[in-house]
Amino acid sequence: MILVNTEYITGRELEMLGLVQGSTIQAKNIGRDITQALKSIVGGELESYTDMMNQARALATQRMTQQAEAMGADAIVAVRYASSTVMEGAAEIIAYGTAVKFR
């Protein structure tokens, strides 16, 4: 499956199949919160949160790709990511784009 953030794939004629998306909601962990709160005092990257968000993006992308494969897509164009807070300590990550088939 080809994923691009452009609305085209050079050298390919595309047939649009429709919107695909995948999402996940990740919650912070109390143990992680304590260590990251201490880290925020001295500054620097909050690595465990970075890892958590990278895993969430990967899972959302995987779910989006599975939806596109079920539609018979060859690729997903105009891929975008968004995040939002759904409650204190929990964030949703969504990946979305347009599933396409090569002509």
C-alpha positions as CSV (number, residue, x, y, z in Angstrom):
1,M,0.0,0.0,0.0
2,I,1.4,3.4,-1.0
3,L,0.7,6.3,1.3
4,V,1.4,9.9,0.2
5,N,0.4,13.3,1.5
6,T,-0.1,14.7,-2.0
7,E,-3.3,14.4,-3.9
8,Y,-1.6,12.6,-6.8
9,I,1.0,9.9,-7.4
10,T,3.4,10.9,-10.2
11,G,2.9,8.7,-13.3
12,R,-0.3,7.1,-12.2
13,E,-3.9,7.8,-13.2
14,L,-6.1,7.4,-10.1
15,E,-9.7,6.3,-9.5
16,M,-11.0,7.7,-6.2
17,L,-12.7,5.1,-4.0
18,G,-13.5,7.2,-1.0
19,L,-12.5,8.4,2.4
20,V,-10.6,6.0,4.8
21,Q,-9.7,6.6,8.4
22,G,-8.3,4.9,11.4
23,S,-8.1,6.1,14.9
24,T,-7.1,5.2,18.5
25,I,-7.4,6.8,21.9
26,Q,-4.4,6.6,24.1
27,A,-4.4,7.3,27.9
28,K,-1.5,8.5,30.0
29,N,-0.2,6.1,32.6
30,I,0.1,7.3,36.3
31,G,3.7,6.0,36.6
32,R,4.6,7.6,33.4
33,D,3.0,10.9,34.5
34,I,5.1,11.1,37.6
35,T,8.4,10.5,35.8
36,Q,7.4,12.9,33.0
37,A,6.3,15.6,35.5
38,L,9.8,15.5,37.0
39,K,11.4,15.6,33.6
40,S,9.3,18.7,32.7
41,I,10.9,20.5,35.6
42,V,14.4,20.3,34.2
43,G,13.3,20.4,30.6
44,G,14.0,18.2,27.6
45,E,12.0,15.7,25.5
46,L,9.3,13.7,27.3
47,E,10.4,10.5,25.6
48,S,7.7,8.1,27.0
49,Y,5.0,10.5,25.7
50,T,6.8,10.7,22.3
51,D,6.9,6.9,22.2
52,M,3.2,6.7,23.1
53,M,2.2,9.1,20.4
54,N,4.4,7.3,17.8
55,Q,2.7,4.0,18.6
56,A,-0.7,5.7,18.4
57,R,0.0,7.1,15.0
58,A,1.3,3.7,13.8
59,L,-1.9,2.0,15.0
60,A,-4.2,4.7,13.4
61,T,-2.2,4.3,10.1
62,Q,-2.5,0.5,10.2
63,R,-6.3,0.8,10.8
64,M,-6.7,3.3,7.9
65,T,-4.7,1.0,5.6
66,Q,-6.8,-2.0,6.5
67,Q,-9.9,-0.1,5.6
68,A,-8.4,0.9,2.3
69,E,-7.4,-2.7,1.5
70,A,-10.9,-3.9,2.2
71,M,-12.1,-1.4,-0.5
72,G,-9.6,-2.8,-3.0
73,A,-7.3,0.3,-2.9
74,D,-3.8,0.3,-4.2
75,A,-2.9,3.5,-2.4
76,I,-4.0,6.3,-0.1
77,V,-3.5,9.9,-1.1
78,A,-3.8,13.1,0.8
79,V,-2.9,11.4,4.1
80,R,-3.4,13.6,7.1
81,Y,-3.1,13.1,10.9
82,A,-5.0,14.9,13.6
83,S,-5.1,14.7,17.4
84,S,-7.5,15.9,20.0
85,T,-8.0,15.6,23.7
86,V,-11.1,13.5,24.5
87,M,-10.8,13.8,28.3
88,E,-8.2,14.6,30.9
89,G,-5.2,12.5,30.2
90,A,-6.5,10.9,27.0
91,A,-5.9,11.8,23.4
92,E,-7.3,10.6,20.1
93,I,-5.1,10.2,17.1
94,I,-6.8,9.9,13.7
95,A,-5.2,9.2,10.3
96,Y,-7.3,9.8,7.2
97,G,-7.0,10.1,3.5
98,T,-8.5,9.1,0.1
99,A,-8.3,5.5,-1.0
100,V,-7.5,5.2,-4.7
101,K,-7.1,2.4,-7.3
102,F,-4.6,2.6,-10.2
103,R,-6.2,2.7,-13.6
